[in-house]
Amino acid sequence: GQLSILQEKIDHLERLLAENNEIISNIRDSVINLSESVKDGQKNPEAVNVGQGSISELFPSASALLAVDSEDCLFASKSGSHSSGVQMLDVYDILPFDNPDGGVWKQGFDITYNENEWDSEPLQVFVVPHSHNDPGWLKTFDDYFRDQTQHILNNMVIKLQEDNRRKFIWSEVSYFSKWWDGIDSQKRDAVKRLIKDGQFEIVTGGWVMPDEASSHYFALIDQLIEGHQWLEKNLGVKPKSGWAVDPFGHSPTMAYLLKRTGFSKMLIQRVHYSIKKHFATQKTLEFFWRQNWDLGSSTDILCHMMPFYSYDVPHTCGPDPKICCQFDFKRLPGGRISCPWRVPPEAIHAGNVQHRAWMILDQYRKKSKLFRTKVLLAPLGDDFRYTESSEWDQQYQNYQKLFDYMNSRPEWHVKAQFGTLSDYFEALLKESNLGEKSSNSLFPVLSGDFFTYADRDHHYWSGYFTSRPFYKRLDRVLESYIRAAEILYSLALVESSKSEKMSVFPSVDNYKLLTEARRNLGLFQHHDAITGTAKDWVVVDYGTRLFHSIMNLKKVIIDSVHILILKDKSAYNYDTATPLLKMDDVQASQDSLPRKTVIKLTLQPRYLLIHNPTEQERFSVVSVNVNSPRVKLLSPLGKPVNVQISAVWDGATTVSHEAYQMSFVAHLPPLGIAVYQLLEDESSEAVLADYNIYVRNGRQEKSDSVFKIKEMQHSVDNIILENAYMKLWFSGMSGLLEKINTKEDGKNHQMKVEFAWYGTTSNRDKSGAYLFLPDGDAKPYIFTDPPTIRVAHGTIFSEVVCFFHHVTHTMRLYKVQGLEGQSLEVSNIVDIRGEYNRELAMRISSDINSQNRFYTDLNGYQIQPRQTMSKLPLQANIYPMTTMAYIQDVGVRLTLHSAQSLGVASLKNGQLEVIMDRRLMQDDNRGLGQGVQDNKITANVFRLLLERRHGTDV
């Protein structure tokens, strides 16, 4: 196995080298042109200058700040797309986004053809049977498996063996592996034989068919690895074609990952109907998808976009669903499902085969007119199809009769057969001579993405970018635990092999927990899971899996760190009942927020371990809860560390004396563990934060045994916070940010934070889990009484907390060096559980002249420029944000960094807004059959960063 992997890697490298030679020659030309223009600019930009405040003695090094070479950013200014034929931003620009009636193909146009177009070269038709199995949606993963999926796969083994012309494709390895675990070796051998003979193909081969909007690239890779490793180990196969028929919009990050996985072909389906129609008229439904930043062609992957409304049978044989539905033989009269167009299918027999074959050939020919070759793909399947043995017979026997008849009529010039996805692509490549270098020009090159998706009318699927935000956050928490656990476990494994005493380290058990966690994270990337578009109890099932894996990973982390920190390894003793270490927070249930553990201090030091799972050195503020304000903290070298003690509050204005928050700046090497010591010390030099609380009829001093607390009236005067980098003004009435002064250049920037409500339309179609259908612009968040505002001033951080009815909003300013001190930490604890058809947004309005352009990330991997378009409805201008969105003008850039995926927009010049939660009382007719009413108290966490822009990328 290892050798073949090595061999593949070597082959891959050789291919890359060949491609590189081509790319280098392209780059050489462009570099010559560019270097001329750079010479006029700065020769030697100075190292980034940082205002050194009085706090610099806290930081032994500012090595995190690197000089920027002006050439580093050249790729950004060129953005690569000069070489691509179709740029999605331009397509948006030229399309009118009107929606005229296209006849039988409602969202398209009439297709005509000439009878003898195929005389010289016959039409090759590949009918590809498939069954789309959601790993959880209207039922949980296990219930679907029990009721449907296992029967589909059992029948597959029997039915494909009955006739070697039959084919079938499968994509979700989460289901396939569960089925495999329960079948005998005879069935397993049959499956391997079917794969070897090309009758059965695994497509994509991920753990799931992931959502491409809300998923982070870390988790996308995780679910791909999980699926591919399983296939390699159990079947010895490596998938080569991508199949994504159901994600609600498509990201080029996925195309890039598939390409890097060794794929050269992929298929997508859910794309805005106006784009499908435009591509059909241009015959660009098959294209090389190239990354925006690729100056060569090394990221190109051949992509097939399905032309019609859906991946079901009525919308896959050709443009007329009324006719195609008659060739979905599961809908024969007497069955459970029928054709909504009121013309049922007829079983094929000698008496009708000529007419029926001609009808479907007409559809095949029309569909093929939308493409550039004489090779046609006709998928044959739908959700959870082929469960019963009778359905296999109905589809395969009737289609075989049609094929046999068509193929027996030479004057029809057609060859029709069952095929796998790879059968189709191989015939396509053979037909288009893609083997030879010259013909790359047959298919256009495209760059960009396919968000935001609309399947009809103004029904944009931008609601799910935010739906169930509690779990979108939990997903990222699990991700970070997986990363830390994987690193620590790997290091511990090496350590444990060094001595006999260490062999009791539970490496096998922990490996199982790690695998299960990766699979639970992988499962949650499914396009009805992280999207927030499953039934309530299915959401609970996903949540419980995420929650259990977080708890299990905490155990892996504790076990691994235990081994790593022991000075005397011979003292190692593993005891599950009394672990050596505890984690610093505890989550009580799958739908509650974590609470900090309170560390009980004694005169004897207790150890506090901090791990840095990133590959950069870090100076970061760490806060833990202790049971006494008289605390002393020693660094790993035994030196005292400056700490700030803040109050832990019960509600807005009451101090709890059960716990105190201790904050300090921790310094950690890359991937390092630092051991600090904590003890109770009467002569503690910890600095206490002091508080101003703005309440109605506030009365001066508030007595507290520990903290200095002042109550005051709301006032038109501003609340001010500052550190070495910036000064902030907040409203004395609402406590919300109004203005930022950047000290480096002394400039003031308007920066207004506000909240706003969206309602839903009064039309029949309303917002739901998928769709965002607002009743116009957002209405300002109105509060009759000013909120309680709590302002804390401290040496490590200061903050303003505003207590509104639906959101507790905190802006915290750290007094540290580097990005942590240059950015603001924003957190919103959102609770809209009492609301009715409302969505809550946070809006930031600045004086940045962004000119309707903004930028969002795709999967935390790359940045995609966006254009807010007045010709589109409001909901179409909302895009997914996985980790960041920014606006900019020539002078500054404002970035909102996000710790969870949410929907984001820039609806007016200088604005960024993010939709934080939504509560909707009705279904939006996309199959879910319920609204979104299981809202939780949800924590949304952000960083707001204002930067000066200078240099090449202006």
N, C-alpha and C positions, 0 to 999 in steps of 0.2 A: 504493500500500500504506500509506504513512505517513498519507495523508489519511483513509483508511477507518478506520485505528486511532484517529486523532484523533476522527473522527465518533463511533466507538463509545464512546470515553472520555467525550465530551460527553453522549451519550445516557445512559451509565451514571451520570454525575454528576447529570443531571436526575432519573433514577429515585431516586437516593440522596436528593436534596433533598426529593422528594415524601415518601419514607419518613421522612426526618428530621423533617418537620413533624409527622407522626403521633407519632413517638417523643418529640419535645420536649414535646408536651402531656401524654403519660404521665409523663415525667420531672418536669414541673413539679409535678404532684400529689404524687409521692413525695418530691420535694425539700422541699416545704412540711412534710410530715409529719416528715421526717428532721431538718430544721434545728431543729425544736423540741427533738428529743432531744439534738442535738449541743450546744445552748446550755448544757445542764446540765454538759457535760463540760469538758475543758480549753479555755480560750479561746485560749491561745497556747502550744502546746508548744514548749519551748526547743529550739534547735538540738541535734542529737545530741552529747552530751558524750563526748569521747574522752580517755582517760587519756594524757597526754603523758609518755612515758618519756624516759630520757636520750638516746634515739636520735633525738630530733626534729631535731637539727641536720642529719641526713642529708637532710631533706625540706624543700625550699624552700616547698612549699605543700601544704595538706591539702584542696585544692579538691574532692577526690573526695567529701567528706562534705557531704551536703545536708540542710537542715532538712526535716522531714517535716510536712506540713500534715495535721491530723487528717481533713480531708475527702478527702484523696487515697485513703484506704483504704475509703471508704464502700462502693464497689462490692463490695469483698471481703466486707464484713460482710453485705451483702444477697444476694450471690452470684446475683442475677438470676433464679434459678429460680422466684421467687414467681409469675411469669406463665406458667410452662410447665405443661402438664397432666400429663405423665408425667415423673417424675424417677427415673432408673435406680436410684439408691440406695434409693428407697422400694420399687421393684419387688423388689429383692433382699431387702428387709425382709419383704415379705408372702409371697414364694414359699416353699413348703415344700421345693422341690428334691427331691421324691420322684420316682419313675420308674415309675409303674404301666404295665402293658401296655395300649396304646391300641387293640388290634385290628390291622387291616391297616396303619393308620398307627401304628406301634409307639410313637412318642413323643408321640402326639396323642390323638385321640378319634374316635368314630364321627360322621360328618357325614351329616345327613339333609336332604332338601329336599322341597318340595311341587311336584308336576308343573307347576302353572300359575303359578309365581312370575314367569315371564318373559313372561306373556301381554301385559302392557301395555308392557313394555320388553324387547326381545330381549337375549340375552347376546352381547356382542361378544368374539370370541376372537382374540388375536394370537399366532400361533406364530412365535417368534423364533429362527431358526437361528443358531448361533454355534459357534466352535471355540476352546477355551481353549489358548493356546500359551504354555507356560512358557519364558521366555528362560533356559534352563538348569535342569536338575533331575536326571533320570536320565541325560541326555546333556548335553554342553556346548551352548551357544547355537549354535555353528557346525554341530555335528553334527545337532541338531534341524532347523536350517534346511535343511541338505542333504537329510536323509532325509524330512522331513515338511512343514515349513512352506511351502517354495517351491511344492510341489505343490498344497497347499491353495489358495494364492492364485492360482496359474495356472489351476486348475480353476474358481475363483470367477469369473474374467473370462469364461470360456467359458460356464459353466452359467447364470449370471444373465442372460446375453444371450439364452438360448434361450427365456425366458418372462418377460415383464415383471412377472408377479405374484410372482416369486421375490424373496426378500429375504435379506440376510446382514449380520451385524455383526462388527466386528473391533476389538480394543483395543490390542495391543502395537505401538507405532510402531517400536521397535527392530528387530523383524522386518520390518515393512512397508517401512521405509526401505531395508533391505538388499535386499529383493526388488525394490523400485522401481529401485534403482541398476542392476539387471541386466536390465530389460525394455525393449523397443523403444517408440518413440513411439506406435505404433498401439495397443498394449496400454494405454499410459498414458492415451491419449485415451478409450479404452473405460472405464477406471476412473473418469475424471472424469465421463463421461456417466452411469455407473451411480450415482455419488454425487448428481449433479444431479437424476436422475430418482427419487431416494429409494429405490433398490433396495439400495444398499450404504451402510452408515453406520459411521463411526469413532466408537466410544464411549470416553469418558474421554480417550483420545488422549495418555496419558502415554507416556514411553519404555518403561515396564513397568507392570504392575499391582502397585503396591508393597505391601510389608508395612506394617502400620499400627502395630505395637507397638515395633519396635526402630529404626525410621527417624527421623531428625532432620528437623525441618521444612525446614531449609536444603536437604537432599537431596531431600525430597518436592517442593519447589518446582522444584529443578533438573531433576528428571526430567519434571515437567509442562511446564516451559518448553521443554526439549529436544524433546519430542514436539510441542507446539503450534506452535513456531516452524517445525519441519520441515513440518508439515501446511500452515501458512500459506504457506510459501515454495513448496512443491511442488504442492499441491492447491488452495490458496486456500480451505481450509475451516477452520471453527472448531467443535470438538465442543461438544455442548450437554447431553449426558446422561452421568452416571457409571455405570460397570458394574464392580463389584468382587465377583466370585463366589468367589474363592479365598483372599484373605487371612484369617489365622486369628484372627478377632476384628476389631472395627472401632473406629476412633478419631474423635471429633468434630473433631479437627484436620483430617482429610481432608475432612470435610463442609464445614468453614469455607473451606479452600483452594479447593475446587470452586466454592463460592458466589462467592468473590472472583474466580474465573476467569471468572465470568459464567454458570455453570451454574444451572439452577433445579430439576433433577431428578437423582436418583441411585438406585442399587440396591445392596443388600448381601445376603450369603448366610450366611456362617459366624458364627452367633450361637448361644449356649447353647440346647440343645433345650428346656429348661424355659421360657426366655424366649419362644421361638418359640411354644410351646404357649399360654402365658399371653396373648401378643399375639393369637393366633388366636381365643381365646375372647372377647377384648375387641374384636375387629376393629380392632386398632391396628397391623396390619402395614404400613399406609401412614400416614406421619406427617410433620409438619414437624419436622425436626431443628434445634434451636436451641442455640446455645452457652450453657453454664452462666452466663457472665458478661454475657449480652446482656439489658439491661433492657427493650429494645423487641422488635422482630421482624426487625431488619435482617439477621440471620444465618440466618433460616429457609430451609431447602431441603427440598423434598418428597423423602422417602425411601421406597422400596419394599423391604421385607424379604421375601425368599423364605421360604415357610413350612416347607419340608420339609428332610430330612436332607442332601441334596446337590444340586449343579447338574446332575447327569447326567439322562438321559431318564427312567429309572424313578422319579425323585423330583421331576419337574417338571410332569407333565401333570395330576396329582391325587394324592389321599392313598394310593392302592393301588399300590405299586411292581410287584406281580405283573402288574397290568393295564397300567400305563404301559410296562413293559418290552416288551410285545407291540406297542407302537407306536414302538419304536426299530428302524427297518427295516435298520439296519446289522447287526442281530443275526438276520436271516433265516437259516433253516437252511442249512448249507453254508458259512457265513462263519467268520471266525476267532474271533468272540466270540459268546456265547450268553447266555440269561437264567438267572441263578442260581435263579429261582423255578420253573424247569423247564417253563414254558409258552412256546414260541417265538412270534415274530410270524408272521402270515400275510400274504402279499402281497394287496393289495386288488384284487378283481375284482367283476364284476356280481353274482356269486352270494353274496358275503359282505359287500358294502359296507353293506347296511342294518344288519346286526347289529354290524359293527365300528364303524361311525359312532356307533351308539347307545352302545356300550361306552365310547368315549372321550368322548362328550358327557356321559355320566354322571359321568366323572372331572372334566371341566371344570366342570360345575355344582357338584359338591361343593367343588372348590377355590374357586370364586367365592363360596361361602358364608362364606369366612373374610375377605372384603373388603367394603367399604362401597358399591361401585358394581357395575354390570353390565358392566364392562369387565375382561377377564381376560388376564393375561400367562402364556404357556406357552413357556418357553425350550426349544429343541431342539438339544442339542449336548453336548459332553463334551471331554475333553482331546484335542488334536490330531485332531479329527474332520474329515471331508470331505477326506481326502487323495486318495482315488481317485475317478475320474470315476463309477464304478459306484455309489459311496455317495451322490453327489449325486442320481443317478437314483432310487435306492431310496427315499431320504427324500422328495424333492420330488414325485416322481410319485405315490407312494402317498398322501401327505398331500393333494395336490391333488384326488385322487379322493374322499377323505373330505370335504374342504371342499365340493366341488361337490355331493355328495349331501346333506350337512347343509343347505346353503344352499337346496337345492331343496325342502325340506320346511317350508313356512311354519308348520305347526302345531308344529314343534320350537322355534320362536322363537330361532334362533341365526344369527349371521353370523360365519363363521370364515374366516381368511385368514392368509397369511404377513405378517409385519410386522417393522419395525426397532424398536429400543427406543424411539426418539422417536415412532414411529407409535403405540405403546402409550400413552406419556405424553400425547400430544396428544389422543387419544380420551378418556383418563381426565379430563383437564382440561376437555374440552368437556362431558363427561357430568356433571362435578361443578360446572360453571359457575365454575371457579376464576378465569375472566377477570373476573367481577364480584367486587367486594370482599367482599360480604356473606357468601359461602359458605365463607370460610376455616375455618369451624367444622366442616365435614364431616370434616376430618382433624385428629386431636389434635396437640398440640405436645409434643415430647419433648426432654429434656436429659439428658446423661450419656454414658457410653460402653458398649461391648460387649466388655469383657474381664472375666474370663478365660474363654475359649471351651472348651466341652466338647461333643463331637459325640455321645457316648453314655456311659452309666453314669458312673463317676467318672473318665473319661478327660479330664482337663484338660490343655490344650495350654500348660502353663506352662514346660515344659522348654526350648522354643525361645527363650524370653526370654534364655537364657544360652548355648545350644549354639554351638560354634565361637567362643568369646569373642575369640580372637586376631584374627579378621577383623572382629568388631564394633568392635574398637579401631582397626584399620587403616583402616576406613571413615571414622572421625572424623579421623584424621590426614590422609587425602586431602582431606576436606572443608576442613580449615583451610588446607592448601596451595592449594586452589582459590581460597578467598577472598583470600588474600594475592596469589596470582598474578593474579587478575582485577583487583584494585585497582592493583597495580604496573604491569601491562601497559597498563591504560587510561591511567595517568599518563604512561607512557613513550611511548605512541602520540602523545599530544598534543605532548610534548617533541620527538619525532622529526620531526614535520611542520614544525618551526620553521626547520630549516636543511638545506641541500643535503647537507652532510656526513653528516647523520643518516639519509639515505634508505637507508643500508646496514643499518639496524636490521631484523632478520628478522621483520617484523611478520606477514607472511602465514604463515610456517612456525609461528611461535609461536601464532598464532590457531588453526591446525589442532590443535596440541598441546592448547590450552585446550579446544577443542570435544571432542576425543577424551577428555580427562580428565572433562569433564562427563558424557559418554555412558557412560564406564566407571563413574563414581559412580552415575549413573542406573540402569545395568544392575544394579548391586549392591543397589539398593533392592527388587529383585524378591523376591516372597514365598517363594522357596526359596534366596535368596542370603544376604542379611544375617541371615536367620533361622537359618542354619546347618543347613538341612534338605536339602542336595543330596548327591550321591555324592562320594566323596573326590576323584576326579580333576576333577570339575566345580568343587569348592571350589578346587582348585589353579588352574584356569582363571580363576575370578573373582579369586583372589589375585594372579595374575600380571598381570592387567589393572590392578588397583589399584596394584600395585608399579611397573609401567611408567609409569603416569600420575604417580605421586609423583616418579619420576626426571625425567620430562619437564617437570613443573611447576617443579622445581628449576632446570632450564635456563631456563625462561621468566622465573623470578624473577631469576636471575643476569643475563640479558640486559637485563631491564627496569631493574634497579637500576643497572647499569653506566651507562646513559644518564642516569639521574636524578641521580647523585652527581657527575658530572664538572663541575668548575668551568669548565674551558676546553673548551667543546663542540667546538671545531675540532679538538681532539686525539682525537676519537672514532674508534675503529678497531675493527671487529668481526671477530673471528677465532675460529672455532669450536674450533680446535685448542687455543688457550690462552686460556680464559676469564679475565677479569680477577678474578673472585671464585670462592670455593668455599663450599659449604654446611657447616654445623657438625656435621652428622651423616651417616653413611652406613649404608644398609641393604644387607646383602649379598645377600639373596634374599627371595622373597615370603613365606617363613614364618620369618624370623628377626627378632630385635629390632634396632633401629638402634644403632650405636655412634658415640660422639663422635669427631670429627676432632681430632687433636692438632695444635695450632698451634705451629709452630717459631718461637721468639722470637729476635730479633737485637738489636743495639744500635740499628739503624734501626727506627723505628716501623712496625708493621704495622697495617692498618686492620681494625676489627671493626664490621660494620654490623648494626644491629638495626632491625627494622621492627615497627610496632604496627598490626596490621590491624583494630583495633577503633576505634569512633568516640569513645572516651573517652581523656582524658589518663591515662597510667599510670606508676606507680612500681612496678617489678617486679624480682624477683631474677632475674638471668641468670647461668648457669654455663657456662663453656667450659673445654675441656681444653688445657693448654699444656705445653711440655716442660721448663719450669724453674720452681722456686718463687720465683726472684728476678724478680718481674714488677712492672712499673709500668703503671698504666692512666690514660690522660688522657681527660677528658670531651670532648664535641663543642666546648666552649669552651676546651679546652686545659688545664683544671685537673685536678690529681691526684684520683683517686677511691679511696675506701676499698675494699679488697678482702679477701676471706678465701680462704686457700689450704687446700684439703682434700686428703687423700690419695686416690689412685685405687687400688683394692684388687684383688688377685688372690685371689678367694675371700674368706673371712671375716676372716682375721687377717694376711695377708701384704700389705705395702705394695709397690706397683709403683713403681719410680722412672723408668719410661718417661714417665709423664704425671702432671700435677697438676691438680686442679680449681680454677679461679679463679671466685669468685662475687662479684657486686656488685649494687647497686641501680641499675637503668637507669631514666632518666626520659625518657618519650617523649610527644610531642604526639599527638593523634588522627590516625590514618592516617599517622603520621610515620616518617621514617627518621633514625636518629641514627648518627653516625660517631664511634666511639671509637678511640683509638690504644693499641696494646700494644707494650711494649718490654722487653727484658731490662735489669735495672738492679741492679748489685751492692748499692746502698744502698736496695734495695726496702723499703718500709714495709708490705708485705702482712702481714696477721696470720695466723699458722698456727692451724688448729684443733688442739685436743688430744683425745686418745682414752683412754677406759677400755674395756678389753675383758674381758668376763666369760667365762671358759672354765673347764672342769674343771681342777683343780690349776693355777690361774693363779699366776704368780710375779712379783710386783712389776714393776720397770722392764723394759721391752723396748727394747733399743737400736735406735735408728733415726737415720740421719744427719740427718734433717730434722724429723721430728715427735716430739712428746712422747707416748709411748704407755705406759699402765699396764695390766698384766694383773692381774685380780683374780678372786677366787672368787665364785660366785653367793652371794647373801645375802638374808636376809629383809628387809633394809633396802631402802627404795624408791630408785629412780633418779629424779632430779628435773631437769626442764627448765623454764625460764621466760623470758618476754619481758614487755614493758610491759603486755600485756593479761591474760596468764594464767600460771598455774603448773600444771605437770603432774606427776603421780606415776605411775611405772611400776613393775611388779613387778621386784624384783631377782632373781627366779628365772626368770620367763618373758620379761621385757622388754616385756610387754604393758601398755597403758594401763589405769589403775585409777581415776583421779580427776582432776578439773579444778577449779581455783579461779579464778573470774573476778574480776579485781582491781577492776573498776569498783564492784562491790557487795560484794566480800569473801566471796562465797558459795562453798561447796564443792558439787560435783556428782559423784555417783557416775557413772563412765563406763567400764565394763569392756569391753575388746575381747577376743574369743575366737574360735577357729575350731571348726568342727564338720563332721562327715561325715553325709551322707545316703546310705542304701543304696537298693536297689529291692526291690519286693515279691517274695514267693516265689510269688505267683499266676502263672497262665499269661501274663497281660498284664504286661509290665515296662516300665520307663522306656526311652525311646529319644530320637532327635533331637527329636521333637515333644513327647512326653508326659512328664510328671513323675509317677511313681507310686511314692512313697517307702515304705519299710518302717516307717513310724512317725516319731516325732520324731527330730531329728538327734542323733547321739552325739558327746560332746565329743571334740575332737582330743587324743589322748593321746600324750605323749612320755615315754619312759622316762628319758632323760638330759636335763637342762635345755639349752636351745639356747645356742649362742654368741650373746652380746649385744655389739654394738659401739656405744658411746655417743660421739658427737662433740659438743664444745662449741666454738662459734665466735662471731664478732661479727655475722655476717650471718645464720647459721642454726645451730641445734643439732639433733641427731637421734638417735633410737634405732633400731638395725637388729637384728632378731632372725632368726637362721638356723635355721628349722625344716626338716625333711626335704622337705616338699612346698611350702613357701612361704617366701620371704624377705620379711619384713614390715618396712616402714620408716615411722616417724612423724617428720615433720620440722616444726620450729617456726621460722618466719622472724621475725627481729627487725626488722620493718619496720612502717610505718604502714598503716592501712586494712585492707581485708578480708584481704589476704595475711598480715598479722600476727595477725588475729583468728581465722583458721582454721588447722587443722592439715592438712598435706599427708600423705596416706596412700598408700603404694604397696605392692602385693603382686606379687612375681614368683612366679607359680604354676606348678608342674610336677607333674602327676598322671599322667605317662605310664606309670607302672608299676602303676596301680590297676585294680581290677576292679569294675565296677558301683558306682562311688562318685561323689559330688558334694561339692565342698568349698565351705563357706559361711563368711563372716566375719560375726560377730554383735556388735552393740554393745548392751550392757544399761545402761540409765540409771535414775535415780530419777524420771524424768518420768512424770507420771500421765496417760498418753495415752488410756486408756479404750477400747482396741481400735479407736481411729481413727488412721489415718495418711494421708499425702498423697503421691501420686506425680505426676510430670509426665507429660504426653502429648506425645511428640515434641519435647521441649524448648520447647514453645510455650505450654502452659497447665498448670494444676494441677487434678487430679481427686481429691476426697476419697475415701477408701477406708474400709471397715468390715471388720475381721477377724471372720468369723462362725463360731461353733462348730458351727452346723448343717451347714457345708460341710466336706469333707475338707481336710486340710492343703494339698494342691496347688492347691486352688481359691483359697486366700488369698494366692497369689503373683501379683504384678502386674508389668507391664513398667516399668522405670525407664530413661528415655532420658538425662536429665541430672540428676535429683534426686529424693530422697524425704525427707520429714521427719515428725517426731512433735512434739507440743507439749502443754503444759498452760497454765494461766493465767499462769505466770511465765516460762517459757522455751520456746524452739524449738530443736530439734536437727536440722540438715539435713546429709544426706550428698549432696554434689555428686559427680557421676560423669562421668569422661571417656569412658565407653563404655556401651552399653546392656547391662543385665543384669536378671535377675529379682530382685525385692525383696519382702520381707514384714515384717510386724510381728506376730509370733505371740503375744507376751506383752506385758503392760503395760510401757511404757518401752523396748521393744526395737526395733531395726531390724536386719534381716539381709539380706545380699546373696549370691546364689549365684555363685561366681566361675568355676568350670569343672566339667564333667561328663564322665565317661568311661563309656560304656555298651556292653555287649558284644553287644546284640541289637537287632533291628529292632522297632519298636513298631506294626507292621501298618498303617501309613498310606501304604504305597506306595513308601517309600524303599528297602526291601530291604537295609538294613545298619544297624549301630549307629553310635556316635560313638567312633572309636578313633584319630583322626588328631590327637590333642592336641599342642599346641605349648607351648614355654615362653612364657607369656603375661604381659604386664604389665598389671595393673589399677590405675588411678590414681583417687584420690578426694580430695575436700576435706571435712573435718568442721568444721562451723560451729555454735557454740553462741551463741544470741542471747537477750537479755532481750526479753520482750514487754511492751509498754505501749501505751495508746492505743486507737483505735477497734476494732481487729479482735480484741480479746479476747472 
